[in-house]
């Protein structure tokens, strides 16, 4: 029985799946809209909604919880700065899916995932974002 | 256990399978440009879905 078993497996191990969705949700918040296959897009909504809820809460603990999922510090900063203005008036429905066609190689349905709400105009190079970007780059360098 | 008495001939097997066929895909027309498009998909020609153009970044 699949009672109370939500979510999809997508033929991946648990670690593969969570790594993939972490990458995808990072990209989604970074670029506002991403193209992917339909089942992945549908599952990605859960991740995005969860993170936006955290961002709307906006406290330090929420920020740390978001940092544990999103891979880039600057993306977390942007999300937390914009969330209240962009999604404050809504309770859910933060993403929009539009099917855009079938992929040539395997006829998979491709879907566009977008964040709803007007994108917040960022003040020219937010100081914190720049700082976080630098920190990201530094962290990458040290990893290498 | 019940077992078939006779082998099913190729003819009989194939006749049974004549009803297994795929239908034509349901295709609608785009309300914007009139091109053929799949239902619940953005139009492949003009990129409009529910009055929004999805191929361009919306402002």
N, CA and C atoms of all chains as a GROMACS GRO file, in nm:
protein
  609
    1UNK      N    1   0.084  -0.119   0.000
    1UNK     CA    2   0.000   0.000   0.000
    1UNK      C    3   0.088   0.124   0.000
    2UNK      N    4   0.039   0.228  -0.070
    2UNK     CA    5   0.121   0.349  -0.064
    2UNK      C    6   0.055   0.458   0.021
    3UNK      N    7  -0.017   0.411   0.123
    3UNK     CA    8  -0.078   0.508   0.212
    3UNK      C    9   0.026   0.600   0.274
    4UNK      N   10  -0.001   0.728   0.268
    4UNK     CA   11   0.084   0.830   0.332
    4UNK      C   12   0.227   0.831   0.282
    5UNK      N   13   0.250   0.775   0.164
    5UNK     CA   14   0.383   0.784   0.104
    5UNK      C   15   0.377   0.890  -0.005
    6UNK      N   16   0.415   1.010   0.030
    6UNK     CA   17   0.408   1.116  -0.068
    6UNK      C   18   0.543   1.132  -0.136
    7UNK      N   19   0.541   1.198  -0.251
    7UNK     CA   20   0.666   1.221  -0.322
    7UNK      C   21   0.694   1.112  -0.424
    8UNK      N   22   0.790   1.142  -0.511
    8UNK     CA   23   0.827   1.046  -0.615
    8UNK      C   24   0.971   1.004  -0.598
    9UNK      N   25   1.005   0.884  -0.648
    9UNK     CA   26   1.141   0.833  -0.632
    9UNK      C   27   1.229   0.864  -0.751
   10UNK      N   28   1.169   0.870  -0.869
   10UNK     CA   29   1.242   0.904  -0.992
   10UNK      C   30   1.361   0.811  -1.019
   11UNK      N   31   1.350   0.687  -0.979
   11UNK     CA   32   1.458   0.588  -1.004
   11UNK      C   33   1.593   0.633  -0.950
   12UNK      N   34   1.593   0.703  -0.838
   12UNK     CA   35   1.719   0.749  -0.782
   12UNK      C   36   1.727   0.707  -0.637
   13UNK      N   37   1.849   0.698  -0.587
   13UNK     CA   38   1.863   0.673  -0.444
   13UNK      C   39   1.828   0.802  -0.370
   14UNK      N   40   1.804   0.785  -0.242
   14UNK     CA   41   1.761   0.900  -0.161
   14UNK      C   42   1.863   1.014  -0.170
   15UNK      N   43   1.991   0.980  -0.162
   15UNK     CA   44   2.093   1.085  -0.163
   15UNK      C   45   2.102   1.152  -0.300
   16UNK      N   46   2.088   1.071  -0.405
   16UNK     CA   47   2.090   1.125  -0.540
   16UNK      C   48   1.974   1.223  -0.560
   17UNK      N   49   1.859   1.181  -0.509
   17UNK     CA   50   1.739   1.261  -0.524
   17UNK      C   51   1.753   1.395  -0.450
   18UNK      N   52   1.796   1.388  -0.326
   18UNK     CA   53   1.803   1.513  -0.251
   18UNK      C   54   1.911   1.603  -0.307
   19UNK      N   55   2.022   1.545  -0.355
   19UNK     CA   56   2.127   1.627  -0.416
   19UNK      C   57   2.072   1.697  -0.539
   20UNK      N   58   1.997   1.622  -0.619
   20UNK     CA   59   1.942   1.679  -0.742
   20UNK      C   60   1.844   1.792  -0.712
   21UNK      N   61   1.754   1.769  -0.616
   21UNK     CA   62   1.654   1.872  -0.588
   21UNK      C   63   1.718   1.993  -0.520
   22UNK      N   64   1.826   1.973  -0.444
   22UNK     CA   65   1.897   2.088  -0.387
   22UNK      C   66   1.955   2.173  -0.500
   23UNK      N   67   2.016   2.109  -0.596
   23UNK     CA   68   2.069   2.182  -0.712
   23UNK      C   69   1.957   2.256  -0.783
   24UNK      N   70   1.846   2.185  -0.804
   24UNK     CA   71   1.738   2.243  -0.883
   24UNK      C   72   1.675   2.362  -0.812
   25UNK      N   73   1.654   2.350  -0.683
   25UNK     CA   74   1.586   2.457  -0.610
   25UNK      C   75   1.678   2.578  -0.599
   26UNK      N   76   1.808   2.552  -0.592
   26UNK     CA   77   1.905   2.663  -0.593
   26UNK      C   78   1.896   2.737  -0.726
   27UNK      N   79   1.894   2.661  -0.835
   27UNK     CA   80   1.882   2.723  -0.967
   27UNK      C   81   1.752   2.800  -0.982
   28UNK      N   82   1.644   2.742  -0.929
   28UNK     CA   83   1.513   2.807  -0.943
   28UNK      C   84   1.514   2.945  -0.876
   29UNK      N   85   1.570   2.954  -0.757
   29UNK     CA   86   1.571   3.083  -0.688
   29UNK      C   87   1.673   3.178  -0.750
   30UNK      N   88   1.774   3.120  -0.813
   30UNK     CA   89   1.877   3.203  -0.874
   30UNK      C   90   1.825   3.266  -1.004
   31UNK      N   91   1.757   3.185  -1.086
   31UNK     CA   92   1.718   3.231  -1.220
   31UNK      C   93   1.569   3.258  -1.235
   32UNK      N   94   1.490   3.234  -1.129
   32UNK     CA   95   1.346   3.261  -1.130
   32UNK      C   96   1.262   3.163  -1.211
   33UNK      N   97   1.318   3.107  -1.316
   33UNK     CA   98   1.244   3.009  -1.394
   33UNK      C   99   1.342   2.907  -1.450
   34UNK      N  100   1.306   2.780  -1.441
   34UNK     CA  101   1.393   2.676  -1.497
   34UNK      C  102   1.309   2.577  -1.577
   35UNK      N  103   1.375   2.511  -1.669
   35UNK     CA  104   1.309   2.414  -1.755
   35UNK      C  105   1.352   2.275  -1.710
   36UNK      N  106   1.255   2.185  -1.692
   36UNK     CA  107   1.289   2.050  -1.650
   36UNK      C  108   1.177   1.955  -1.695
   37UNK      N  109   1.190   1.828  -1.660
   37UNK     CA  110   1.083   1.736  -1.698
   37UNK      C  111   0.966   1.750  -1.600
   38UNK      N  112   0.851   1.706  -1.644
   38UNK     CA  113   0.729   1.732  -1.569
   38UNK      C  114   0.728   1.670  -1.429
   39UNK      N  115   0.764   1.541  -1.413
   39UNK     CA  116   0.760   1.485  -1.279
   39UNK      C  117   0.855   1.555  -1.182
   40UNK      N  118   0.974   1.593  -1.232
   40UNK     CA  119   1.069   1.665  -1.147
   40UNK      C  120   1.013   1.802  -1.111
   41UNK      N  121   0.949   1.866  -1.208
   41UNK     CA  122   0.893   2.000  -1.183
   41UNK      C  123   0.787   1.993  -1.074
   42UNK      N  124   0.704   1.890  -1.080
   42UNK     CA  125   0.596   1.878  -0.983
   42UNK      C  126   0.652   1.856  -0.842
   43UNK      N  127   0.758   1.775  -0.835
   43UNK     CA  128   0.817   1.749  -0.704
   43UNK      C  129   0.894   1.870  -0.653
   44UNK      N  130   0.951   1.946  -0.746
   44UNK     CA  131   1.030   2.064  -0.708
   44UNK      C  132   0.945   2.168  -0.635
   45UNK      N  133   0.815   2.171  -0.664
   45UNK     CA  134   0.726   2.266  -0.599
   45UNK      C  135   0.730   2.252  -0.447
   46UNK      N  136   0.736   2.126  -0.400
   46UNK     CA  137   0.742   2.103  -0.254
   46UNK      C  138   0.863   2.171  -0.194
   47UNK      N  139   0.978   2.152  -0.261
   47UNK     CA  140   1.103   2.209  -0.209
   47UNK      C  141   1.095   2.360  -0.210
   48UNK      N  142   1.046   2.416  -0.318
   48UNK     CA  143   1.039   2.562  -0.330
   48UNK      C  144   0.944   2.619  -0.226
   49UNK      N  145   0.827   2.558  -0.210
   49UNK     CA  146   0.728   2.608  -0.116
   49UNK      C  147   0.783   2.607   0.027
   50UNK      N  148   0.851   2.498   0.059
   50UNK     CA  149   0.907   2.485   0.193
   50UNK      C  150   1.007   2.597   0.221
   51UNK      N  151   1.093   2.624   0.121
   51UNK     CA  152   1.195   2.726   0.140
   51UNK      C  153   1.134   2.866   0.148
   52UNK      N  154   1.029   2.891   0.069
   52UNK     CA  155   0.967   3.023   0.074
   52UNK      C  156   0.898   3.044   0.208
   53UNK      N  157   0.838   2.937   0.260
   53UNK     CA  158   0.779   2.947   0.394
   53UNK      C  159   0.886   2.983   0.496
   54UNK      N  160   1.001   2.920   0.486
   54UNK     CA  161   1.112   2.953   0.576
   54UNK      C  162   1.152   3.099   0.559
   55UNK      N  163   1.161   3.142   0.433
   55UNK     CA  164   1.206   3.278   0.405
   55UNK      C  165   1.108   3.380   0.459
   56UNK      N  166   0.978   3.347   0.456
   56UNK     CA  167   0.878   3.438   0.509
   56UNK      C  168   0.886   3.447   0.660
   57UNK      N  169   0.926   3.337   0.724
   57UNK     CA  170   0.946   3.339   0.869
   57UNK      C  171   1.064   3.431   0.900
   58UNK      N  172   1.171   3.409   0.824
   58UNK     CA  173   1.279   3.506   0.820
   58UNK      C  174   1.372   3.515   0.940
   59UNK      N  175   1.355   3.432   1.043
   59UNK     CA  176   1.446   3.443   1.157
   59UNK      C  177   1.577   3.368   1.130
   60UNK      N  178   1.667   3.377   1.225
   60UNK     CA  179   1.801   3.321   1.203
   60UNK      C  180   1.795   3.170   1.186
   61UNK      N  181   1.712   3.105   1.267
   61UNK     CA  182   1.701   2.960   1.256
   61UNK      C  183   1.650   2.920   1.118
   62UNK      N  184   1.548   2.994   1.070
   62UNK     CA  185   1.494   2.965   0.936
   62UNK      C  186   1.603   2.983   0.832
   63UNK      N  187   1.682   3.088   0.848
   63UNK     CA  188   1.790   3.115   0.753
   63UNK      C  189   1.890   3.000   0.751
   64UNK      N  190   1.919   2.948   0.868
   64UNK     CA  191   2.014   2.836   0.876
   64UNK      C  192   1.955   2.711   0.814
   65UNK      N  193   1.825   2.691   0.836
   65UNK     CA  194   1.759   2.574   0.775
   65UNK      C  195   1.761   2.585   0.623
   66UNK      N  196   1.743   2.708   0.571
   66UNK     CA  197   1.747   2.728   0.426
   66UNK      C  198   1.889   2.707   0.374
   67UNK      N  199   1.985   2.755   0.451
   67UNK     CA  200   2.126   2.738   0.412
   67UNK      C  201   2.163   2.590   0.400
   68UNK      N  202   2.094   2.506   0.478
   68UNK     CA  203   2.123   2.362   0.475
   68UNK      C  204   2.072   2.298   0.347
   69UNK      N  205   1.987   2.368   0.273
   69UNK     CA  206   1.933   2.311   0.148
   69UNK      C  207   1.991   2.383   0.027
   70UNK      N  208   1.980   2.515   0.027
   70UNK     CA  209   2.030   2.593  -0.087
   70UNK      C  210   2.182   2.595  -0.083
   71UNK      N  211   2.243   2.578  -0.199
   71UNK     CA  212   2.387   2.560  -0.204
   71UNK      C  213   2.464   2.691  -0.212
   72UNK      N  214   2.397   2.801  -0.244
   72UNK     CA  215   2.470   2.926  -0.260
   72UNK      C  216   2.417   3.030  -0.162
   73UNK      N  217   2.511   3.087  -0.088
   73UNK     CA  218   2.475   3.181   0.017
   73UNK      C  219   2.403   3.303  -0.042
   74UNK      N  220   2.450   3.350  -0.156
   74UNK     CA  221   2.391   3.471  -0.215
   74UNK      C  222   2.245   3.448  -0.251
   75UNK      N  223   2.214   3.325  -0.292
   75UNK     CA  224   2.076   3.293  -0.328
   75UNK      C  225   1.986   3.298  -0.205
   76UNK      N  226   2.038   3.249  -0.093
   76UNK     CA  227   1.961   3.253   0.032
   76UNK      C  228   1.935   3.398   0.071
   77UNK      N  229   2.038   3.482   0.060
   77UNK     CA  230   2.023   3.624   0.094
   77UNK      C  231   1.914   3.688   0.010
   78UNK      N  232   1.921   3.664  -0.119
   78UNK     CA  233   1.824   3.723  -0.211
   78UNK      C  234   1.683   3.677  -0.175
   79UNK      N  235   1.670   3.545  -0.153
   79UNK     CA  236   1.539   3.488  -0.121
   79UNK      C  237   1.482   3.550   0.007
   80UNK      N  238   1.564   3.559   0.111
   80UNK     CA  239   1.516   3.610   0.239
   80UNK      C  240   1.485   3.759   0.230
   81UNK      N  241   1.562   3.833   0.150
   81UNK     CA  242   1.536   3.976   0.134
   81UNK      C  243   1.404   4.000   0.060
   82UNK      N  244   1.376   3.917  -0.041
   82UNK     CA  245   1.262   3.944  -0.129
   82UNK      C  246   1.133   3.877  -0.085
   83UNK      N  247   1.143   3.772  -0.003
   83UNK     CA  248   1.028   3.684   0.020
   83UNK      C  249   0.906   3.760   0.073
   84UNK      N  250   0.927   3.846   0.173
   84UNK     CA  251   0.814   3.913   0.237
   84UNK      C  252   0.738   3.999   0.135
   85UNK      N  253   0.814   4.071   0.051
   85UNK     CA  254   0.751   4.160  -0.046
   85UNK      C  255   0.685   4.080  -0.158
   86UNK      N  256   0.753   3.973  -0.199
   86UNK     CA  257   0.706   3.901  -0.316
   86UNK      C  258   0.594   3.803  -0.285
   87UNK      N  259   0.606   3.735  -0.169
   87UNK     CA  260   0.512   3.627  -0.139
   87UNK      C  261   0.433   3.653  -0.011
   88UNK      N  262   0.453   3.769   0.051
   88UNK     CA  263   0.392   3.795   0.181
   88UNK      C  264   0.241   3.785   0.182
   89UNK      N  265   0.178   3.823   0.070
   89UNK     CA  266   0.032   3.825   0.067
   89UNK      C  267  -0.028   3.691   0.030
   90UNK      N  268   0.057   3.593   0.000
   90UNK     CA  269   0.005   3.464  -0.043
   90UNK      C  270   0.032   3.356   0.061
   91UNK      N  271  -0.053   3.254   0.063
   91UNK     CA  272  -0.026   3.136   0.145
   91UNK      C  273  -0.020   3.017   0.052
   92UNK      N  274   0.093   2.993  -0.008
   92UNK     CA  275   0.106   2.886  -0.106
   92UNK      C  276   0.085   2.937  -0.246
   93UNK      N  277   0.100   2.849  -0.343
   93UNK     CA  278   0.089   2.890  -0.483
   93UNK      C  279   0.203   2.981  -0.524
   94UNK      N  280   0.323   2.946  -0.480
   94UNK     CA  281   0.438   3.030  -0.508
   94UNK      C  282   0.500   2.998  -0.644
   95UNK      N  283   0.463   2.883  -0.700
   95UNK     CA  284   0.524   2.843  -0.827
   95UNK      C  285   0.417   2.822  -0.933
   96UNK      N  286   0.458   2.835  -1.057
   96UNK     CA  287   0.368   2.813  -1.169
   96UNK      C  288   0.437   2.716  -1.264
   97UNK      N  289   0.363   2.614  -1.310
   97UNK     CA  290   0.418   2.518  -1.406
   97UNK      C  291   0.349   2.538  -1.540
   98UNK      N  292   0.427   2.543  -1.646
   98UNK     CA  293   0.370   2.547  -1.781
   98UNK      C  294   0.439   2.441  -1.865
   99UNK      N  295   0.361   2.350  -1.921
   99UNK     CA  296   0.419   2.248  -2.008
   99UNK      C  297   0.457   2.314  -2.140
  100UNK      N  298   0.576   2.283  -2.190
  100UNK     CA  299   0.619   2.352  -2.311
  100UNK      C  300   0.653   2.259  -2.426
  101UNK      N  301   0.633   2.129  -2.410
  101UNK     CA  302   0.657   2.043  -2.526
  101UNK      C  303   0.719   1.910  -2.487
  102UNK      N  304   0.744   1.828  -2.588
  102UNK     CA  305   0.803   1.697  -2.566
  102UNK      C  306   0.949   1.699  -2.610
  103UNK      N  307   1.035   1.639  -2.528
  103UNK     CA  308   1.178   1.636  -2.560
  103UNK      C  309   1.202   1.540  -2.675
  104UNK      N  310   1.292   1.578  -2.763
  104UNK     CA  311   1.314   1.501  -2.884
  104UNK      C  312   1.364   1.358  -2.856
  105UNK      N  313   1.464   1.346  -2.770
  105UNK     CA  314   1.529   1.216  -2.750
  105UNK      C  315   1.440   1.109  -2.690
  106UNK      N  316   1.363   1.146  -2.589
  106UNK     CA  317   1.286   1.043  -2.518
  106UNK      C  318   1.139   1.080  -2.500
  107UNK      N  319   1.096   1.185  -2.569
  107UNK     CA  320   0.955   1.226  -2.564
  107UNK      C  321   0.908   1.257  -2.423
  108UNK      N  322   1.000   1.299  -2.337
  108UNK     CA  323   0.961   1.341  -2.202
  108UNK      C  324   0.895   1.478  -2.209
  109UNK      N  325   0.796   1.498  -2.124
  109UNK     CA  326   0.728   1.628  -2.120
  109UNK      C  327   0.816   1.729  -2.049
  110UNK      N  328   0.847   1.837  -2.117
  110UNK     CA  329   0.927   1.942  -2.054
  110UNK      C  330   0.835   2.049  -1.996
  111UNK      N  331   0.873   2.099  -1.881
  111UNK     CA  332   0.790   2.194  -1.810
  111UNK      C  333   0.874   2.312  -1.763
  112UNK      N  334   0.814   2.428  -1.767
  112UNK     CA  335   0.879   2.548  -1.716
  112UNK      C  336   0.830   2.570  -1.573
  113UNK      N  337   0.922   2.581  -1.480
  113UNK     CA  338   0.886   2.613  -1.341
  113UNK      C  339   0.920   2.758  -1.318
  114UNK      N  340   0.822   2.836  -1.274
  114UNK     CA  341   0.846   2.977  -1.249
  114UNK      C  342   0.802   3.012  -1.108
  115UNK      N  343   0.866   3.113  -1.051
  115UNK     CA  344   0.816   3.169  -0.926
  115UNK      C  345   0.709   3.271  -0.962
  116UNK      N  346   0.599   3.269  -0.889
  116UNK     CA  347   0.494   3.368  -0.914
  116UNK      C  348   0.527   3.496  -0.838
  117UNK      N  349   0.450   3.598  -0.858
  117UNK     CA  350   0.473   3.726  -0.793
  117UNK      C  351   0.574   3.808  -0.868
  118UNK      N  352   0.560   3.940  -0.855
  118UNK     CA  353   0.652   4.030  -0.924
  118UNK      C  354   0.791   4.016  -0.866
  119UNK      N  355   0.893   3.999  -0.952
  119UNK     CA  356   1.030   3.996  -0.900
  119UNK      C  357   1.063   4.129  -0.832
  120UNK      N  358   1.130   4.121  -0.719
  120UNK     CA  359   1.163   4.243  -0.645
  120UNK      C  360   1.284   4.309  -0.709
  121UNK      N  361   1.270   4.439  -0.739
  121UNK     CA  362   1.384   4.512  -0.796
  121UNK      C  363   1.494   4.520  -0.692
  122UNK      N  364   1.609   4.462  -0.725
  122UNK     CA  365   1.718   4.466  -0.628
  122UNK      C  366   1.792   4.598  -0.640
  123UNK      N  367   1.825   4.653  -0.524
  123UNK     CA  368   1.906   4.775  -0.525
  123UNK      C  369   2.042   4.737  -0.582
  124UNK      N  370   2.093   4.825  -0.665
  124UNK     CA  371   2.219   4.798  -0.736
  124UNK      C  372   2.321   4.731  -0.645
  125UNK      N  373   2.344   4.602  -0.670
  125UNK     CA  374   2.448   4.528  -0.597
  125UNK      C  375   2.433   4.543  -0.445
  126UNK      N  376   2.340   4.468  -0.394
  126UNK     CA  377   2.320   4.464  -0.250
  126UNK      C  378   2.453   4.429  -0.180
  127UNK      N  379   2.484   4.508  -0.079
  127UNK     CA  380   2.615   4.489  -0.012
  127UNK      C  381   2.629   4.348   0.043
  128UNK      N  382   2.522   4.302   0.107
  128UNK     CA  383   2.527   4.169   0.168
  128UNK      C  384   2.544   4.061   0.062
  129UNK      N  385   2.474   4.079  -0.051
  129UNK     CA  386   2.481   3.980  -0.158
  129UNK      C  387   2.623   3.970  -0.213
  130UNK      N  388   2.686   4.087  -0.231
  130UNK     CA  389   2.823   4.090  -0.281
  130UNK      C  390   2.915   4.018  -0.185
  131UNK      N  391   2.895   4.050  -0.057
  131UNK     CA  392   2.977   3.988   0.046
  131UNK      C  393   2.960   3.835   0.042
  132UNK      N  394   2.833   3.792   0.031
  132UNK     CA  395   2.805   3.648   0.030
  132UNK      C  396   2.866   3.582  -0.092
  133UNK      N  397   2.859   3.654  -0.206
  133UNK     CA  398   2.918   3.601  -0.329
  133UNK      C  399   3.066   3.577  -0.312
  134UNK      N  400   3.131   3.678  -0.251
  134UNK     CA  401   3.274   3.667  -0.228
  134UNK      C  402   3.304   3.549  -0.138
  135UNK      N  403   3.221   3.534  -0.034
  135UNK     CA  404   3.240   3.423   0.059
  135UNK      C  405   3.226   3.289  -0.012
  136UNK      N  406   3.127   3.284  -0.103
  136UNK     CA  407   3.106   3.161  -0.181
  136UNK      C  408   3.229   3.126  -0.262
  137UNK      N  409   3.281   3.228  -0.330
  137UNK     CA  410   3.397   3.206  -0.416
  137UNK      C  411   3.517   3.161  -0.334
  138UNK      N  412   3.531   3.227  -0.217
  138UNK     CA  413   3.642   3.193  -0.128
  138UNK      C  414   3.630   3.047  -0.085
  139UNK      N  415   3.508   3.008  -0.048
  139UNK     CA  416   3.485   2.872  -0.002
  139UNK      C  417   3.518   2.772  -0.112
  140UNK      N  418   3.483   2.808  -0.236
  140UNK     CA  419   3.512   2.719  -0.348
  140UNK      C  420   3.662   2.704  -0.367
  141UNK      N  421   3.732   2.819  -0.355
  141UNK     CA  422   3.877   2.817  -0.373
  141UNK      C  423   3.943   2.727  -0.270
  142UNK      N  424   3.897   2.741  -0.147
  142UNK     CA  425   3.958   2.660  -0.041
  142UNK      C  426   3.929   2.512  -0.062
  143UNK      N  427   3.811   2.484  -0.120
  143UNK     CA  428   3.779   2.344  -0.150
  143UNK      C  429   3.876   2.284  -0.250
  144UNK      N  430   3.910   2.370  -0.351
  144UNK     CA  431   4.005   2.324  -0.452
  144UNK      C  432   4.144   2.314  -0.392
  145UNK      N  433  -0.494  -2.816  -1.200
  145UNK     CA  434  -0.503  -2.679  -1.250
  145UNK      C  435  -0.554  -2.677  -1.393
  146UNK      N  436  -0.637  -2.582  -1.423
  146UNK     CA  437  -0.691  -2.573  -1.560
  146UNK      C  438  -0.583  -2.528  -1.655
  147UNK      N  439  -0.574  -2.602  -1.767
  147UNK     CA  440  -0.470  -2.573  -1.866
  147UNK      C  441  -0.534  -2.566  -2.004
  148UNK      N  442  -0.491  -2.473  -2.091
  148UNK     CA  443  -0.548  -2.466  -2.226
  148UNK      C  444  -0.526  -2.596  -2.301
  149UNK      N  445  -0.629  -2.640  -2.373
  149UNK     CA  446  -0.621  -2.768  -2.443
  149UNK      C  447  -0.544  -2.755  -2.573
  150UNK      N  448  -0.558  -2.637  -2.636
  150UNK     CA  449  -0.494  -2.618  -2.766
  150UNK      C  450  -0.407  -2.495  -2.766
  151UNK      N  451  -0.302  -2.501  -2.844
  151UNK     CA  452  -0.220  -2.383  -2.867
  151UNK      C  453  -0.303  -2.281  -2.945
  152UNK      N  454  -0.288  -2.151  -2.907
  152UNK     CA  455  -0.359  -2.047  -2.983
  152UNK      C  456  -0.280  -2.021  -3.110
  153UNK      N  457  -0.348  -2.034  -3.225
  153UNK     CA  458  -0.278  -2.016  -3.353
  153UNK      C  459  -0.236  -1.870  -3.372
  154UNK      N  460  -0.139  -1.850  -3.460
  154UNK     CA  461  -0.093  -1.715  -3.488
  154UNK      C  462  -0.209  -1.628  -3.533
  155UNK      N  463  -0.292  -1.688  -3.616
  155UNK     CA  464  -0.406  -1.614  -3.671
  155UNK      C  465  -0.498  -1.566  -3.559
  156UNK      N  466  -0.530  -1.658  -3.468
  156UNK     CA  467  -0.623  -1.627  -3.360
  156UNK      C  468  -0.561  -1.522  -3.266
  157UNK      N  469  -0.432  -1.542  -3.237
  157UNK     CA  470  -0.361  -1.448  -3.150
  157UNK      C  471  -0.362  -1.308  -3.212
  158UNK      N  472  -0.328  -1.304  -3.342
  158UNK     CA  473  -0.319  -1.174  -3.408
  158UNK      C  474  -0.457  -1.108  -3.423
  159UNK      N  475  -0.558  -1.194  -3.442
  159UNK     CA  476  -0.693  -1.138  -3.453
  159UNK      C  477  -0.735  -1.075  -3.322
  160UNK      N  478  -0.695  -1.140  -3.213
  160UNK     CA  479  -0.728  -1.084  -3.082
  160UNK      C  480  -0.664  -0.947  -3.067
  161UNK      N  481  -0.544  -0.936  -3.124
  161UNK     CA  482  -0.468  -0.812  -3.104
  161UNK      C  483  -0.509  -0.699  -3.200
  162UNK      N  484  -0.602  -0.726  -3.291
  162UNK     CA  485  -0.641  -0.617  -3.383
  162UNK      C  486  -0.703  -0.500  -3.308
  163UNK      N  487  -0.755  -0.526  -3.188
  163UNK     CA  488  -0.820  -0.417  -3.115
  163UNK      C  489  -0.721  -0.340  -3.028
  164UNK      N  490  -0.595  -0.390  -3.020
  164UNK     CA  491  -0.494  -0.316  -2.943
  164UNK      C  492  -0.429  -0.213  -3.034
  165UNK      N  493  -0.474  -0.090  -3.026
  165UNK     CA  494  -0.413   0.009  -3.112
  165UNK      C  495  -0.408   0.144  -3.041
  166UNK      N  496  -0.318   0.226  -3.084
  166UNK     CA  497  -0.308   0.358  -3.024
  166UNK      C  498  -0.394   0.455  -3.105
  167UNK      N  499  -0.456   0.545  -3.034
  167UNK     CA  500  -0.539   0.644  -3.101
  167UNK      C  501  -0.457   0.765  -3.140
  168UNK      N  502  -0.517   0.851  -3.220
  168UNK     CA  503  -0.451   0.976  -3.257
  168UNK      C  504  -0.444   1.068  -3.136
  169UNK      N  505  -0.338   1.146  -3.121
  169UNK     CA  506  -0.331   1.237  -3.008
  169UNK      C  507  -0.437   1.346  -3.020
  170UNK      N  508  -0.490   1.388  -2.907
  170UNK     CA  509  -0.588   1.495  -2.912
  170UNK      C  510  -0.514   1.627  -2.933
  171UNK      N  511  -0.551   1.695  -3.036
  171UNK     CA  512  -0.483   1.819  -3.071
  171UNK      C  513  -0.586   1.931  -3.076
  172UNK      N  514  -0.554   2.043  -3.016
  172UNK     CA  515  -0.643   2.157  -3.021
  172UNK      C  516  -0.580   2.268  -3.105
  173UNK      N  517  -0.645   2.381  -3.110
  173UNK     CA  518  -0.586   2.494  -3.180
  173UNK      C  519  -0.553   2.605  -3.080
  174UNK      N  520  -0.445   2.674  -3.109
  174UNK     CA  521  -0.402   2.785  -3.022
  174UNK      C  522  -0.500   2.900  -3.039
  175UNK      N  523  -0.555   2.953  -2.930
  175UNK     CA  524  -0.649   3.065  -2.943
  175UNK      C  525  -0.581   3.194  -2.991
  176UNK      N  526  -0.448   3.201  -2.980
  176UNK     CA  527  -0.376   3.322  -3.020
  176UNK      C  528  -0.346   3.321  -3.170
  177UNK      N  529  -0.280   3.209  -3.216
  177UNK     CA  530  -0.233   3.210  -3.355
  177UNK      C  531  -0.302   3.105  -3.442
  178UNK      N  532  -0.387   3.020  -3.382
  178UNK     CA  533  -0.461   2.924  -3.462
  178UNK      C  534  -0.383   2.800  -3.503
  179UNK      N  535  -0.256   2.791  -3.458
  179UNK     CA  536  -0.177   2.672  -3.491
  179UNK      C  537  -0.225   2.553  -3.407
  180UNK      N  538  -0.193   2.432  -3.454
  180UNK     CA  539  -0.227   2.313  -3.377
  180UNK      C  540  -0.139   2.306  -3.254
  181UNK      N  541  -0.199   2.272  -3.141
  181UNK     CA  542  -0.121   2.258  -3.019
  181UNK      C  543  -0.182   2.151  -2.929
  182UNK      N  544  -0.098   2.091  -2.843
  182UNK     CA  545  -0.148   1.991  -2.750
  182UNK      C  546  -0.223   2.061  -2.636
  183UNK      N  547  -0.330   2.000  -2.587
  183UNK     CA  548  -0.401   2.060  -2.474
  183UNK      C  549  -0.313   2.064  -2.350
  184UNK      N  550  -0.324   2.169  -2.272
  184UNK     CA  551  -0.249   2.191  -2.148
  184UNK      C  552  -0.100   2.219  -2.173
  185UNK      N  553  -0.063   2.242  -2.298
  185UNK     CA  554   0.074   2.279  -2.331
  185UNK      C  555   0.075   2.423  -2.383
  186UNK      N  556   0.189   2.489  -2.366
  186UNK     CA  557   0.206   2.619  -2.429
  186UNK      C  558   0.215   2.597  -2.580
  187UNK      N  559   0.171   2.695  -2.657
  187UNK     CA  560   0.172   2.681  -2.802
  187UNK      C  561   0.317   2.677  -2.853
  188UNK      N  562   0.354   2.576  -2.933
  188UNK     CA  563   0.491   2.568  -2.980
  188UNK      C  564   0.527   2.679  -3.080
  189UNK      N  565   0.423   2.740  -3.142
  189UNK     CA  566   0.451   2.843  -3.242
  189UNK      C  567   0.471   2.979  -3.176
  190UNK      N  568   0.371   3.022  -3.098
  190UNK     CA  569   0.379   3.158  -3.043
  190UNK      C  570   0.414   3.159  -2.895
  191UNK      N  571   0.419   3.041  -2.832
  191UNK     CA  572   0.464   3.035  -2.692
  191UNK      C  573   0.366   3.090  -2.591
  192UNK      N  574   0.240   3.103  -2.629
  192UNK     CA  575   0.142   3.161  -2.537
  192UNK      C  576   0.066   3.050  -2.468
  193UNK      N  577   0.049   3.063  -2.336
  193UNK     CA  578  -0.038   2.971  -2.263
  193UNK      C  579  -0.122   3.053  -2.167
  194UNK      N  580  -0.252   3.038  -2.175
  194UNK     CA  581  -0.347   3.114  -2.093
  194UNK      C  582  -0.321   3.264  -2.100
  195UNK      N  583  -0.295   3.311  -2.222
  195UNK     CA  584  -0.279   3.454  -2.242
  195UNK      C  585  -0.143   3.510  -2.204
  196UNK      N  586  -0.053   3.425  -2.154
  196UNK     CA  587   0.081   3.472  -2.118
  196UNK      C  588   0.182   3.413  -2.216
  197UNK      N  589   0.280   3.493  -2.253
  197UNK     CA  590   0.387   3.438  -2.336
  197UNK      C  591   0.492   3.377  -2.243
  198UNK      N  592   0.512   3.248  -2.255
  198UNK     CA  593   0.601   3.180  -2.162
  198UNK      C  594   0.745   3.171  -2.213
  199UNK      N  595   0.764   3.201  -2.342
  199UNK     CA  596   0.901   3.191  -2.394
  199UNK      C  597   0.984   3.314  -2.357
  200UNK      N  598   0.915   3.429  -2.338
  200UNK     CA  599   0.988   3.548  -2.297
  200UNK      C  600   0.981   3.561  -2.146
  201UNK      N  601   1.078   3.628  -2.090
  201UNK     CA  602   1.073   3.655  -1.946
  201UNK      C  603   0.966   3.760  -1.922
  202UNK      N  604   0.866   3.723  -1.839
  202UNK     CA  605   0.755   3.815  -1.816
  202UNK      C  606   0.798   3.929  -1.726
  203UNK      N  607   0.745   4.047  -1.752
  203UNK     CA  608   0.781   4.165  -1.668
  203UNK      C  609   0.675   4.187  -1.562
   0.00000   0.00000   0.00000
